[in-house]
Amino acid sequence: MEKNPDRNPEEPLHETSEKKTAGKPVLYIVIPCYNEQEVLPLTAPLFRQEIESLTAAGKIDPDSRILFVNDGSRDGTWGIIQDLSRKDPCFQGLCLSRNRGHQNALLCGLMEARNRCDITISIDCDGQDDIRAMDSMVDEYLAGAEIVYGVRSSRETDTFFKRFTAQSFYKLLNWMGADTVYNHADYRLVSARVLKEFANFREVNIFLRGMFPLVGFKSTSVYYERNERLAGKSHYPLKKMLALAFDGITSLSVKPIRIITGVGVFISVISFLLILYALIAWISGRAVAGWASTLIAVALLGGIQLISLGVIGEYIGKIFLETKQRPRYIVSERTEGMSPEDDAH
């Protein structure tokens, strides 16, 4: 790939399909990290081997890099990233000023990389996603795809509970109107062209796996088998999975509010019929005093009202956060070789 010294650093390296025939794309593997000191020394060499393999195969440019984003880890993760960077220029690192969550850390890496490369591949650092699937992702990109989703081919290695909750998670998101790829998390290839357009999405509440389909462009999927975590503990228990699902739904869809409206209309119709029944019973002298029916009606309506207020309040809270326009992340440190571009978003 030819280097142009007069190129504006704020512009992507390439903006046309010529990059797929005129030269080899520069790849940045973007890896968010949070308290990963146990697994990072094991997986970092695997990512390096994949870069070497793709370079040897003539699929990517030798200037390709591995970019770690430290999401305010409380252990020795940032120190490991610094050591890797000092020993090998292929490794680069960003450190956020505090923990901002997986989605914001990943966004930081993608936005930092978009002006340095032609394509990015985002992946977690725990070794569960098949690193070798990157070969197929790059092939699909060279064939014309701008976004390539890494999709699990099966969940046979998961426990029944994990499989049930994960599948329910994707079904709930799609039913609620969030356009997501089934069994796809955040393992994906995205071109610099897509990232340039994605940078125009300025919302604070982000759900990346539901936002990238909104950008458009040609996309496809690559299927792979997921492995067991090489070391350490998962940072996505059921509680966080549910929180992520709720964030995705309320960030991408207003269907919950429409459901509340529908329930309200239904209850109003039933209540009107009950009023008619009560009036007819009173007029005919068949009215019987009772507390059970009254208690049930009050409890039912009270519960529905509280749930409805909670959902509406969640949307109002998100509007409140959006209007503040606070930065989604702040970069506090960079390893050698990383020059500042976009410190806060």
N, C-alpha and C positions, 0 to 999 in steps of 0.2 A: 504494500500500500504506500503510495507516494505521500510524503509529508509536505504541507504547504506552510512555510514560515509566515506568510502574510495572512493566514486564516484568522478571522475574528474568534477569540477563545470562547465567546458567548454563543457561538453557533455550533451545531452538531457537526461532526467530522464529515458526514455525508447526508444528503437529503433525497437522493434518487436511487433507483434500482441499480445504477451503475456500480455501486459498491459490491454487488454480488457477482460481478463479472470482471471488473477492472482491478480488484485487489482483494486481499484477505482482510476480513473484519477484525477490528480490535475488540476483544472480549473482556469485560469486567465481571467477575463472579462476586456478587454482593451478598455478604453473610452477616446478619444481625446476631449479636452475642449478648447473653445475659447470664452471668455466673456460670461460665462454661470452662473453668480452669481444668476440670477433669477430662473433658472430651476434646478440647481444642488441640492439645498436642498430638492426639491420635488422628484427627480428621484433617488438620492443616496439610500434612504431607500427601494425603489423598487428593486434595484439591490441587496441590502443586503438580502431582503426577498427571492429573487430567489436563491441566494447561499444557504440559509437555507433550502429552499424547496428541492433543488436538493440533498443536503447533507442528509436530513431526508429520502428521497426516496432511499438512498443508491446508487446514481448514480455517485457522485463525492466525493473526499477526503475532510475531514474537513479542510485541510490546503489550500483550494482554496481561492483565493483573488480577490479583485476588484482593478484594476490599472488605475488611472486617469493620463492623460498626459496633463499638462497645456501648451498650445501652445502660450506662450507669451501674455496672456490675460492682458488687460489694466484695468480691474475692480477687484473685490474681489474674483475671482475664485480660485486663488492659496491659499488664506487665508482660504477659505471654505474647500479645500482639506486637508490642514494641520490640521484644527480642526477635521475633520472626522477621520484622521489618528491617532490623539492623543486619541480620544475617543474609537476607535475600530480598533484593529490590522488587521482586514479583509480589511480595506481601506489602500491603498498605493498610493503614488503620485510621479510623476516626473515633473519637471519644465524645459522647454526649455529656453535657454538663450535669445531667441527672437522668434517672430512669424515666423514659417517656413511653414505654410499651413497645412491643414487637413491631406493630404497624408503623409507628413513627420512626423507629430506628431503621427499618427497611426503606421507608420513603427517603430518609436522609441519605442512605447509600446510593439509591437510584438517582436522586437529584444531583448528588455530587459527581456521579459517574457519567451522567448523560452527555456532558460536553467533552469527555475524555475518550469516548469509545464509540463503536458502531452498534454494539449489542451488549446487553447485560443478561446475566442469569442469576436470579435470586434463589437462595437455598438456605435452609437452617444448617447449623454447624454440628448437629448431633449425629450425623452419619446415617440417619434413617432413610432419607431420600437417596435413591440410587444415583450416585455421581456419574456412572457410565451413561446414563440417559442423556447427558449433555451432548454426546456425539450425535444422537438422533435429533436433538433440538437444533443444533447448528445446521445439520443437513436440511431440516425443514425450513430454516431461515434462508439458507442458500437457494432453496427451491422457490422462495417467494413469500413465505409467511413472515409477518411482522411481529406476531405474538404467538408463542408456542407454550401451551399449558402442559405441565407435568401432572399426569393423572394416575392415581393408583389403580392398578388392574384388578386388585382384589383386596379383601380385608381378612383373609383366612388366618393370619397371624395374630389378629386382635382377639381379645376376650369378647364374650357375647355382649357384656355391658358396654364395652368401648365401641364395638361394631354397631350396636343398636343406637347409642347416643350420637355417634358420628353421622350415621345415615339419617337419623331423625333431624339432625342439625341442618344438613343440606336440603332435605325435603321441606323443612319449615321455612328456610330462607327463600326457596323458589316459590312456595305457596304464598308467602307474604309479599312477593313481588320483587325480591332481590335477585337480579340476574347473575347467577353463579354457575361455574362448571362443576358438575357433580364429581365428588371425590378429588377435587383439586384444592390444595391449600395455597402456599405461596412459592412453590417451585415452578418458575416460569422463565422463559426467554422473552425479552422485550427489546425491540430495536430503539436506537436513539431517536428515530423519527417519531415513534409512538411516545417516548418519554418527553419529547419537546412539546407535544400537544397535551400530554398528561400534566405537565407543569402548570397548565391553565386551570386545573382543578384546585381551588384554593380553600376548600372547606377544612375545618379543624377536625371534625369527627370523620375519620377515614376508615374505610374497610376495603383494602386494596383488591382482594379477590372478587369483589363485586363492582369495583370501579373501573378496572381495566376493560371489561367487556363493553363499558359505556363509550370508550374512546373509539371503538370501531377498528378499521383496518383488517386485513386478511389474517385469520388466526387458524390454528389447528392444535391437535393434542398429541402428546407422546405418552405411552402407557409404560408403567414400570412396577416392579414389586418393591414394597417398602420393607426395610430391615428393622431389626431391633436397635434400640439406642445403644451406642458403643460404650458409653459411660455417663455417669451423672444421673440426675433425675429430670423427668419431664416438667416443663414450666407451664403446661396447659392442662391442669386438672379440670374436672367437670365444672367447677365454679367459673373458671375463666372461659371455658367453652360456651357456657350459657351467656356470660357477659358479652362475649364476642358476637354471638348470634343476635342478641338484643341490639347491640350497636349496629350490626349490619342491617338489621330490619329497619330500625328507626333512622338510619342514615340514608337509606336507599329507597324507602317505600313509605307511603302514607296509608297503606292498606289497614293497619291496626285501627286508625281513626275511623276509616270507613266501616270496619267491622263494628266498632262501637256505635256508630250511627245506625247501622242495620239492626243491632240488638235493641237499641233505644226505640226504634220504630216498631219492632216486633212486640216489645213489652207494652208500648203504648196501646197497640191494637188489643192485646190481651186484657189490659187494664180497662179499656173502654167497654169491652164485652162483659167483664166482671161487674162494672158499674151498672150496666143495663140489667144484668141478672139480679143484682141486689135490689134495684128499684122495682123490678117485677115481683120479686119475692116479698118486698115490703108492702107493695100495693095489694097483693093477694093474701097477706096475713100469714105467710109461711116463713118469715124471717126468724132465725134462731141465733141467739147471742152465743158467741164462741171466741176463745182467745187463740186457739191453735192456728187457724187460718190467718188471722191478723198477724200473729208473730212470724209465721213463715213468709208472708208477703213483705213485711217490713225488713226482715233479715235478707231476703233475696234482693230486693231493690237496693238496700243499703250496701250490700256487697258489690253489686254491679256498679253502683255509683262510685264507690271507692276505687275499684279497679279502673274504671273509666278515667277518673281524675288522675290516677297514677300514670296511665299511658299518656294522657294529654300533657301532664306535667313533665314527662320525659322529653317530649318534643319541645316544649317551651324551654326546658333546660338546655337543649342542644342549640336552639335559636339564640339563647343568652350567650353561650360560649362562642358561637359563630360571630356574633356582633362585636365581641371584644377583639377579634382578629389577633389573638396572641400567637407567637411563633409556635409551630408544631414541634420544633426541636432546636437546640442550640449546640453547636460544636465547640467544645472547650479545648480539645487538643487534637493534633494530627501527628502522624509519624513522619519521619524524614521522607522527602520526595512528594509530600502532599501539600500543594499550595492552596491557600484559601480561595474559595469561589463564592459559594453561597453558605454563609455561616448560620443563618436562621431563616426558617420558613414557617 
